[in-house]
Amino acid sequence: MYEGKTVGVVIPAYNEEEFIEAVIRGVPEYVDRIYAVDDASTDATWTEILAAPTAEDGPGPRYEQTDGGTDRGTTGNGLTPTRSSDRTDPDQPDGTADLQESWSVESMADSETPVHRALAERTQELRRQGRVVAIQHRSNQGAGGAIKTGYLAALVDGVDAVATIDGDGQMDPGVLSDLLDPIVDDDIDYTKGNRLLHREYRSEMPTLRLVGNFILTFLTKIASGYWRVMDPQNGYTVISRQALEAVSVREMYEDYGYCNELLIKLNVADTRIADVPTDVEYSDEESHIQYSSYIPRVSMLLLRGFLWRLKTKYLILDFHPLVFFYFLGAASSGVGVLSGLYTVWQSLATGSSYLLDEIVSPVLLVTGLTFLLVAMVLDRAENDALVRPQQLGANSARME
C-alpha cells in the first residue's frame, strides 16, 4: 500500500525470458498486486514468471462477492474490496483468506459479472502466488491486449491505482513512486513517463525511435487534445481505478498504439493527467514493432480517434464551434490542394493555365490552414487545464 492507496502493477511480456524475472523482483514492496501477463510467448517466459520470488509478498487487496448486479460493488463489477483487517477467515490464523479459487478460469467464466467473463475468455491459465498473479493468454493478443488483461484483473481486485511496466527491463521500477505521487496527492487520474523532457534521457534513445516518437507525439497531440503531453508511446504509466472504469477497458485497442488511443478516451472523459520525467535503459532487448506497418496503422487509429473525440466531446456531450473550424479548415485545404494539382496538370497538358485557377488554389490553401490553426488554438485552450506537467525527483517513495 502506498499512502493509503492499494497499488497494482501490470507487466506485459512476450518472449522476455531473459528479463521478466528481474522485472518482477524489482517491483517495490509497497505494491499490493503484480499482474504478470504472458502474451502466449514461445520461449520460457511463463516458466520464469512462475519462478519469480514471492517470499516477501503480502496479502494485497481482498474482495468478496456482493448480492447482485454489476453496480453494487465499489469496483463497478460486483465486487467489494476489503482489507485483511476487515474480516477474519477462521481457517486462516493470520486473517488472510485463500483466494486461489476466485482466480481460477472456470470460476470467472461462470461469474455473472462481465469483467470476470472477459478476463476468463482471454486467459488460458491464472495462478495467484502471494502478491503475484501469473496470467497466461490463450493466444497472442498484442501489447495492448496484455495490458488490457492486466487492467481487467486489477478491476476484479478493486485496486486503487494500476501501473504498467514493460517486461523487457527498460523501465526502472524504483521511480514508480514519482508516477504515483500526483495521483495520491493531487486530483490527477493518469500519469505517464516522459523520456523527452531532459536531454540526457533523449540521448539514450536510438535515433530512429526518437524521430518516430516526435512525429507520433505531434499527431497524438492533435488526436487526443492533450497538447502539452509528450512521449505518448511511453508505456510507463499509472491510472486510477476511477479513470480505468471510465474508458471502457473491454473495448481497448490491443496492439501497439493502445497508449495513444487511451489518451483520446481519457480526454473525452475530462481526465486530468500528468507527465513525469523518466529514464530508459536500452540493452539487449529486441523490439517487436514492425515500423513499416506500425506507422500507417497507428496514424489511421489516431485519425479515427480524433474524429470520434470531436463528435463525442464537442457535438454529443457538449457543443463547441471549434468543430466547424476543423471541418472548414480540412475542406478548404483539401480543395486548395486538389485545385493546385489540377492547375499543374492543366499547365503540363496544354502549356497554359487560367490566372483565376492560379489565384484560387493558394487562397483556399492559406484559408484552410488558417482555419485549422484557429481550431487547434481553441482545442488547446479548451483542454489546457487537463494536463499538469510534473517535475518530480526519483526515488521519493513513501511506504506504509
FILOTI-805571 format. One line per field, with one value per residue (C-alpha): y, z, x; residue in three letters. Coordinates in nm, 3 decimals. Layout:
north (Y; ...)
up (Z; ...)
east (X; ...)
res (ALA; ...)
// end
This chain:
north (0.000; 0.350; 0.648; 0.461; 0.350; -0.009; -0.039; -0.291; -0.327; -0.483; -0.635; -0.741; -0.991; -1.157; -1.367; -1.189; -1.492; -1.306; -1.006; -1.085; -1.246; -0.950; -0.702; -0.878; -0.897; -0.523; -0.411; -0.209; -0.379; -0.132; -0.273; -0.497; -0.690; -0.776; -0.889; -1.063; -1.133; -1.382; -1.300; -1.658; -1.646; -1.911; -1.915; -1.980; -1.654; -1.836; -2.056; -1.752; -1.578; -1.879; -1.897; -1.532; -1.490; -1.431; -1.488; -1.123; -1.096; -0.953; -1.033; -0.739; -0.632; -0.861; -0.897; -1.072; -1.118; -0.881; -0.963; -0.864; -0.662; -0.510; -0.177; -0.285; -0.306; -0.018; -0.157; -0.134; -0.507; -0.667; -0.696; -0.510; -0.474; -0.538; -0.531; -0.823; -0.639; -0.604; -0.971; -1.284; -1.622; -1.888; -2.124; -1.872; -1.774; -1.467; -1.333; -1.373; -1.585; -1.809; -1.650; -1.913; -2.043; -1.694; -1.670; -1.988; -1.952; -2.171; -1.970; -1.645; -1.787; -1.885; -1.542; -1.308; -1.006; -0.913; -0.817; -1.169; -1.328; -1.102; -1.195; -1.568; -1.554; -1.414; -1.643; -1.993; -2.010; -1.797; -1.861; -1.649; -1.690; -1.433; -1.089; -1.213; -1.301; -1.502; -1.479; -1.670; -1.581; -1.844; -1.674; -1.376; -1.062; -0.785; -0.539; -0.358; -0.691; -0.790; -0.452; -0.495; -0.832; -0.686; -0.396; -0.637; -0.834; -0.512; -0.416; -0.753; -0.678; -0.318; -0.182; 0.197; 0.272; 0.049; 0.092; -0.058; -0.159; -0.337; -0.681; -0.603; -0.437; -0.089; 0.081; 0.142; 0.019; 0.228; 0.552; 0.421; 0.648; 0.952; 0.846; 0.757; 1.087; 1.304; 1.052; 1.025; 1.395; 1.577; 1.541; 1.358; 1.028; 0.930; 0.975; 0.874; 0.871; 1.122; 1.039; 1.361; 1.627; 1.600; 1.592; 1.307; 1.095; 1.173; 1.089; 0.731; 0.674; 0.536; 0.798; 0.614; 0.583; 0.946; 1.076; 0.848; 0.950; 1.321; 1.258; 1.047; 1.297; 1.572; 1.354; 1.238; 1.597; 1.674; 1.350; 1.343; 1.712; 1.683; 1.945; 1.969; 1.594; 1.448; 1.093; 0.930; 0.596; 0.565; 0.257; 0.354; 0.474; 0.480; 0.508; 0.545; 0.299; 0.577; 0.660; 0.291; 0.240; 0.544; 0.431; 0.100; -0.138; -0.423; -0.214; -0.114; -0.131; -0.440; -0.367; -0.113; 0.227; 0.135; 0.413; 0.673; 0.557; 0.555; 0.925; 1.002; 0.819; 0.988; 1.330; 1.265; 1.166; 1.501; 1.314; 1.518; 1.373; 1.448; 1.400; 1.267; 1.264; 0.906; 0.749; 0.445; 0.185; 0.013; -0.307; -0.644; -0.650; -0.692; -0.462; -0.641; -0.335; -0.359; 0.010; -0.045; -0.150; 0.025; 0.385; 0.372; 0.163; 0.398; 0.700; 0.566; 0.480; 0.840; 0.978; 0.765; 0.856; 1.226; 1.223; 1.025; 1.274; 1.573; 1.409; 1.282; 1.569; 1.871; 1.762; 1.492; 1.564; 1.938; 2.189; 2.388; 2.584; 2.453; 2.152; 2.377; 2.538; 2.192; 2.096; 2.418; 2.404; 2.047; 2.111; 2.434; 2.284; 1.973; 2.170; 2.401; 2.108; 1.941; 2.269; 2.322; 1.974; 2.033; 2.362; 2.193; 1.909; 2.157; 2.356; 2.046; 1.911; 2.228; 2.453; 2.719; 2.778; 3.022; 3.308; 3.252; 2.894; 3.006; 3.250; 3.034; 2.740; 2.922; 3.135; 2.823; 2.656; 2.954; 2.995; 2.628; 2.632; 2.943; 2.771; 2.465; 2.681; 2.858; 2.521; 2.392; 2.706; 2.671; 2.299; 2.359; 2.632; 2.401; 2.118; 2.301; 2.260; 1.881; 1.849; 1.913; 1.857; 1.715; 1.781; 1.518; 1.360; 0.990; 0.750; 0.958; 0.654; 0.691; 0.349; 0.230)
up (0.000; -0.088; 0.108; 0.189; -0.174; -0.294; -0.593; -0.873; -1.146; -1.485; -1.655; -2.017; -2.152; -2.488; -2.524; -2.236; -2.061; -2.004; -1.830; -1.680; -1.354; -1.276; -1.355; -1.116; -0.848; -0.884; -0.818; -0.493; -0.180; -0.134; -0.447; -0.346; -0.671; -0.962; -1.272; -1.490; -1.826; -2.061; -2.408; -2.540; -2.554; -2.749; -2.508; -2.132; -2.024; -1.847; -1.658; -1.547; -1.427; -1.218; -1.077; -0.970; -0.595; -0.378; -0.026; 0.067; -0.084; 0.129; 0.123; -0.102; -0.158; -0.055; -0.218; -0.173; -0.396; -0.336; -0.367; -0.717; -1.027; -1.165; -0.999; -0.636; -0.554; -0.526; -0.822; -1.058; -1.132; -0.849; -0.610; -0.288; -0.189; 0.175; 0.381; 0.571; 0.892; 0.795; 0.841; 0.962; 0.796; 1.068; 0.858; 0.830; 1.165; 1.016; 0.889; 0.519; 0.311; 0.027; -0.297; -0.531; -0.617; -0.708; -0.951; -1.144; -1.508; -1.454; -1.164; -1.356; -1.667; -1.457; -1.293; -1.362; -1.388; -1.741; -1.620; -1.484; -1.804; -2.024; -1.823; -1.842; -2.220; -2.271; -2.028; -2.053; -1.701; -1.386; -1.088; -0.779; -0.567; -0.293; -0.446; -0.796; -1.026; -1.318; -1.625; -1.948; -2.270; -2.485; -2.795; -2.870; -2.835; -2.874; -2.633; -2.573; -2.530; -2.247; -2.078; -2.122; -1.947; -1.658; -1.629; -1.618; -1.339; -1.148; -1.180; -1.033; -0.733; -0.699; -0.688; -0.638; -0.880; -1.158; -1.312; -1.630; -1.654; -1.962; -1.917; -2.114; -1.830; -1.988; -1.711; -1.360; -1.105; -0.842; -0.978; -0.969; -0.671; -0.894; -1.109; -0.807; -0.621; -0.848; -0.815; -0.438; -0.366; -0.637; -0.846; -1.120; -1.255; -1.511; -1.512; -1.782; -1.820; -2.046; -2.189; -2.393; -2.121; -2.042; -2.293; -2.115; -2.144; -2.516; -2.581; -2.468; -2.726; -3.069; -3.345; -3.540; -3.228; -3.138; -3.481; -3.488; -3.134; -3.221; -3.522; -3.324; -3.038; -3.271; -3.423; -3.078; -2.954; -3.231; -3.193; -2.814; -2.729; -2.471; -2.635; -2.350; -2.342; -2.493; -2.550; -2.579; -2.673; -2.324; -2.160; -1.805; -1.670; -1.368; -1.390; -1.109; -1.073; -1.147; -1.478; -1.566; -1.520; -1.740; -2.053; -2.137; -2.084; -2.265; -2.586; -2.551; -2.858; -2.834; -3.046; -3.031; -3.024; -2.728; -2.519; -2.786; -2.809; -2.430; -2.420; -2.659; -2.436; -2.125; -2.285; -2.369; -2.004; -1.899; -1.713; -1.564; -1.648; -1.571; -1.749; -1.529; -1.636; -1.658; -1.781; -2.005; -2.046; -2.381; -2.374; -2.546; -2.567; -2.911; -3.028; -3.158; -3.352; -3.732; -3.828; -4.189; -4.067; -3.729; -3.856; -4.106; -3.867; -3.573; -3.800; -3.904; -3.543; -3.444; -3.729; -3.627; -3.264; -3.349; -3.538; -3.258; -2.998; -3.192; -3.241; -2.885; -2.686; -2.895; -3.056; -2.843; -2.487; -2.542; -2.826; -2.928; -3.255; -3.295; -3.471; -3.758; -3.775; -3.806; -4.074; -4.275; -4.244; -4.367; -4.651; -4.769; -4.752; -4.937; -5.215; -5.237; -5.280; -5.542; -5.725; -5.727; -5.863; -6.136; -6.230; -6.258; -6.468; -6.696; -6.740; -6.830; -7.063; -7.251; -7.185; -7.033; -6.728; -6.614; -6.388; -6.168; -6.101; -6.004; -5.751; -5.610; -5.514; -5.281; -5.134; -5.044; -4.902; -4.686; -4.570; -4.480; -4.286; -4.100; -4.001; -3.881; -3.678; -3.512; -3.436; -3.277; -3.064; -2.942; -2.881; -2.674; -2.470; -2.401; -2.275; -2.127; -1.769; -1.809; -1.823; -1.531; -1.607; -1.311; -1.216; -0.950; -0.829; -0.847; -0.555; -0.339; -0.225; 0.082; 0.203; 0.470)
east (0.000; 0.120; -0.011; -0.332; -0.388; -0.372; -0.139; -0.121; 0.142; 0.068; 0.374; 0.307; 0.558; 0.612; 0.928; 1.100; 1.252; 1.581; 1.425; 1.083; 1.202; 1.428; 1.148; 0.909; 1.178; 1.243; 0.883; 0.875; 0.744; 0.458; 0.289; -0.004; -0.054; 0.174; -0.017; 0.243; 0.079; 0.245; 0.113; 0.141; 0.520; 0.710; 1.005; 1.030; 0.863; 0.577; 0.820; 1.020; 0.703; 0.605; 0.958; 0.962; 1.034; 0.727; 0.860; 0.816; 0.468; 0.190; -0.182; -0.277; -0.639; -0.923; -1.263; -1.594; -1.898; -2.190; -2.555; -2.634; -2.564; -2.254; -2.323; -2.327; -1.959; -1.718; -1.524; -1.821; -1.804; -1.997; -1.703; -1.638; -1.271; -1.192; -0.875; -0.734; -0.817; -1.185; -1.270; -1.101; -1.113; -1.145; -0.934; -0.652; -0.497; -0.330; -0.663; -0.581; -0.816; -0.703; -0.828; -0.691; -1.039; -1.158; -0.868; -0.949; -1.051; -1.357; -1.497; -1.452; -1.620; -1.922; -1.945; -2.234; -2.004; -1.891; -1.542; -1.484; -1.613; -1.400; -1.091; -1.171; -1.224; -0.874; -0.696; -0.559; -0.424; -0.436; -0.214; -0.207; 0.106; 0.140; 0.103; 0.198; -0.090; 0.051; -0.174; -0.119; -0.303; -0.469; -0.325; -0.103; -0.313; -0.057; 0.099; -0.228; -0.405; -0.170; -0.222; -0.597; -0.591; -0.395; -0.638; -0.932; -0.764; -0.698; -1.066; -1.159; -0.937; -1.057; -0.703; -0.692; -0.405; -0.270; 0.074; 0.216; 0.582; 0.716; 0.867; 1.184; 1.373; 1.389; 1.190; 1.316; 1.057; 1.233; 1.083; 0.725; 0.659; 0.716; 0.421; 0.207; 0.257; 0.035; -0.249; -0.209; -0.153; -0.350; -0.664; -0.472; -0.608; -0.342; 0.033; 0.277; 0.650; 0.821; 1.164; 1.186; 1.192; 1.562; 1.847; 2.025; 1.712; 1.671; 2.036; 1.978; 1.702; 1.803; 1.775; 1.503; 1.288; 1.345; 1.235; 0.933; 0.847; 0.844; 0.619; 0.372; 0.385; 0.264; -0.010; -0.123; -0.143; -0.392; -0.587; -0.611; -0.645; -0.366; -0.148; 0.104; 0.177; 0.492; 0.622; 0.276; 0.438; 0.585; 0.438; 0.537; 0.202; -0.027; -0.406; -0.659; -0.946; -1.196; -1.029; -0.994; -1.367; -1.440; -1.252; -1.426; -1.136; -1.312; -1.310; -0.945; -0.721; -0.500; -0.193; 0.088; -0.079; -0.302; -0.144; -0.225; -0.586; -0.615; -0.520; -0.807; -1.056; -0.921; -0.963; -1.329; -1.377; -1.215; -0.942; -0.658; -0.318; 0.046; 0.378; 0.658; 1.025; 1.153; 1.473; 1.501; 1.773; 1.824; 2.025; 1.985; 1.606; 1.450; 1.172; 0.862; 0.741; 0.736; 0.761; 0.651; 0.306; 0.308; 0.326; 0.034; -0.177; -0.131; -0.184; -0.523; -0.600; -0.527; -0.740; -1.039; -0.986; -0.961; -1.291; -1.455; -1.330; -1.463; -1.802; -1.837; -1.688; -1.788; -2.116; -2.281; -2.172; -2.143; -2.113; -1.809; -1.758; -1.403; -1.554; -1.659; -1.317; -1.162; -1.415; -1.381; -1.004; -0.981; -1.229; -1.061; -0.712; -0.823; -0.993; -0.692; -0.452; -0.674; -0.716; -0.340; -0.279; -0.537; -0.373; -0.033; -0.179; -0.355; -0.037; 0.163; -0.106; -0.196; 0.101; -0.124; -0.343; -0.606; -0.499; -0.805; -0.702; -0.354; -0.503; -0.784; -0.566; -0.321; -0.603; -0.802; -0.493; -0.397; -0.759; -0.780; -0.456; -0.575; -0.900; -0.703; -0.469; -0.762; -0.924; -0.603; -0.567; -0.927; -0.878; -0.567; -0.736; -1.030; -0.807; -0.511; -0.632; -0.644; -0.264; -0.036; 0.333; 0.521; 0.881; 0.943; 1.263; 1.323; 1.310; 1.074; 0.876; 0.661; 0.563; 0.326)
res (MET; TYR; GLU; GLY; LYS; THR; VAL; GLY; VAL; VAL; ILE; PRO; ALA; TYR; ASN; GLU; GLU; GLU; PHE; ILE; GLU; ALA; VAL; ILE; ARG; GLY; VAL; PRO; GLU; TYR; VAL; ASP; ARG; ILE; TYR; ALA; VAL; ASP; ASP; ALA; SER; THR; ASP; ALA; THR; TRP; THR; GLU; ILE; LEU; ALA; ALA; PRO; THR; ALA; GLU; ASP; GLY; PRO; GLY; PRO; ARG; TYR; GLU; GLN; THR; ASP; GLY; GLY; THR; ASP; ARG; GLY; THR; THR; GLY; ASN; GLY; LEU; THR; PRO; THR; ARG; SER; SER; ASP; ARG; THR; ASP; PRO; ASP; GLN; PRO; ASP; GLY; THR; ALA; ASP; LEU; GLN; GLU; SER; TRP; SER; VAL; GLU; SER; MET; ALA; ASP; SER; GLU; THR; PRO; VAL; HIS; ARG; ALA; LEU; ALA; GLU; ARG; THR; GLN; GLU; LEU; ARG; ARG; GLN; GLY; ARG; VAL; VAL; ALA; ILE; GLN; HIS; ARG; SER; ASN; GLN; GLY; ALA; GLY; GLY; ALA; ILE; LYS; THR; GLY; TYR; LEU; ALA; ALA; LEU; VAL; ASP; GLY; VAL; ASP; ALA; VAL; ALA; THR; ILE; ASP; GLY; ASP; GLY; GLN; MET; ASP; PRO; GLY; VAL; LEU; SER; ASP; LEU; LEU; ASP; PRO; ILE; VAL; ASP; ASP; ASP; ILE; ASP; TYR; THR; LYS; GLY; ASN; ARG; LEU; LEU; HIS; ARG; GLU; TYR; ARG; SER; GLU; MET; PRO; THR; LEU; ARG; LEU; VAL; GLY; ASN; PHE; ILE; LEU; THR; PHE; LEU; THR; LYS; ILE; ALA; SER; GLY; TYR; TRP; ARG; VAL; MET; ASP; PRO; GLN; ASN; GLY; TYR; THR; VAL; ILE; SER; ARG; GLN; ALA; LEU; GLU; ALA; VAL; SER; VAL; ARG; GLU; MET; TYR; GLU; ASP; TYR; GLY; TYR; CYS; ASN; GLU; LEU; LEU; ILE; LYS; LEU; ASN; VAL; ALA; ASP; THR; ARG; ILE; ALA; ASP; VAL; PRO; THR; ASP; VAL; GLU; TYR; SER; ASP; GLU; GLU; SER; HIS; ILE; GLN; TYR; SER; SER; TYR; ILE; PRO; ARG; VAL; SER; MET; LEU; LEU; LEU; ARG; GLY; PHE; LEU; TRP; ARG; LEU; LYS; THR; LYS; TYR; LEU; ILE; LEU; ASP; PHE; HIS; PRO; LEU; VAL; PHE; PHE; TYR; PHE; LEU; GLY; ALA; ALA; SER; SER; GLY; VAL; GLY; VAL; LEU; SER; GLY; LEU; TYR; THR; VAL; TRP; GLN; SER; LEU; ALA; THR; GLY; SER; SER; TYR; LEU; LEU; ASP; GLU; ILE; VAL; SER; PRO; VAL; LEU; LEU; VAL; THR; GLY; LEU; THR; PHE; LEU; LEU; VAL; ALA; MET; VAL; LEU; ASP; ARG; ALA; GLU; ASN; ASP; ALA; LEU; VAL; ARG; PRO; GLN; GLN; LEU; GLY; ALA; ASN; SER; ALA; ARG; MET; GLU)
// end
